[in-house]
């Protein structure tokens, strides 16, 4: 039986930092209001000439360096993003070229918004378990600031840009124990961008291509679904919640994260929090948080991690991992 394990992690954040005090000058909001309701203090914003591909490349190189392998070892690239550089080709294929990989191995993008990294991890894990790949680069990367209406205080205060990556390899023992992925398309109107290539493309210059969200309803659904998927992951592995060493959640809102931690009876000291520094970076938030905790020494080899995320669509998912 083949399993997949994390060989290395990496991340990248743009240099520009946008503080809550900066947003006070743009919209009717305050640092206190944002902190109390979301936990966010600042977020990183991509430069005008910086793209999702640029962010993904830096995160990828950091993960490759941490693994001790080289780009030539990679035989699959899966990138989760909602904000690709262009309609096509995919960010994954462009990254393949940037990394100098010429072995004609597959590379593709996945779109599941804030649950995108969980989805990408599940796909990569199944490629390794099935024997179709042995070294997989999995990335969540977003320039989410490009789809924000900076006059909408309900959304522009929440999101930021960034990228996180993991390199997976084959193991005889489970690294990724299981992944659990779900979706329910009935809730589209609660969190969406209303125009795209085949619907309303001409409206994209008329402020129709920005995130729209009904925050209270999204919050309630997120708390409910995160609780359910956590229980599902634990039950699938006959594991008690006390056996989880670290919760590495999607960094959307401190209150959602606290609610999930309470369900696990887990102290917030065992929860990886980056939302205060990064905001909601969508598909990048879980791998960004993971890499932060690996590099500062909190997460150690052999520890059990529960990763979980919830995004527009709705989509949600979790992964139970021994690091």
TACORDA-V618099 format. One line per field, one symbol per residue. ss: DSSP state (H for helix, E for strand, - for the rest). phi: phi as a letter, one per 40 degrees, with the letter a starting at -180 (. if undefined). psi: psi as a letter, one per 30 degrees, with the letter a starting at -180 (. if undefined). A space follows every 10 residues. Layout:
ss->???
phi->???
psi->???
This chain:
ss->--EEEEEEEE EE---EEEEH HHH------- HHHHHHHH-- -EEEE----- -HHHHHHHHH HHHHHHH--- HHH--EEEEE ---------- HHHHHHHH-- -----EEEEE --HHHHHHHH HHHHHHHHH- ----EEEEEE EE-HHHH--- --------E- -EEEEEEEEE E----EEEEE EEE-HHHHHH EEE------- HHHHH----- EEE-HHHHHH HHHHHHHHHH HHHHHH---- HHH--EEEE- ---HHHHHHH HHH----HHH E---HHHH-E -HHHHHHHHH HHHHH----- ---EEEEEEE E---EEEEEE EE-
phi->.cbbbccaba aabdccbbcd cccdcbbcaa dccccccbgc baacbccdcb bddccccccc cccccccgcb ccccbabbbc abbccadacc cccccdcdcg cbcgccaacb bbfccdcccc ccccdcccdc gcabbbcbbb aabcccbbcc bbccbcccba biababbbbc bcbccccabb baaaccbdcc aabcbaccag cccccbgbbb cbabdcccdc cccccccccc ccccccbfbc cccccacbcd cbaccccccc ccccfbcccb bcbbdcbbgc bfcccccccc cdccccgccb dgccbbbaaa adhcbaaabb bbc
psi->kklklkflll lkklekkjle fefffelill eeeeeefffk ellkkklegk leeeeeeeee eeeeeffgal effkgkkkkk kfilelelll eeeeeeeefg kgggllkllk jgbfgeeeee eeeeeeeeef gflfjkjkkk kkifffgkjg fjffeffela llkllkkklk lfkkdjelkj klljffgeff jljflaegjg efffghhfhl kkkjeeeeee eeeeeeeefe eeeeefghkk fffkekkilk iekeeeeeee eeefhkkffg kjkfefffaj gbffeefeee eefefgfekl kflkkjkklk lkelklllkk kj.
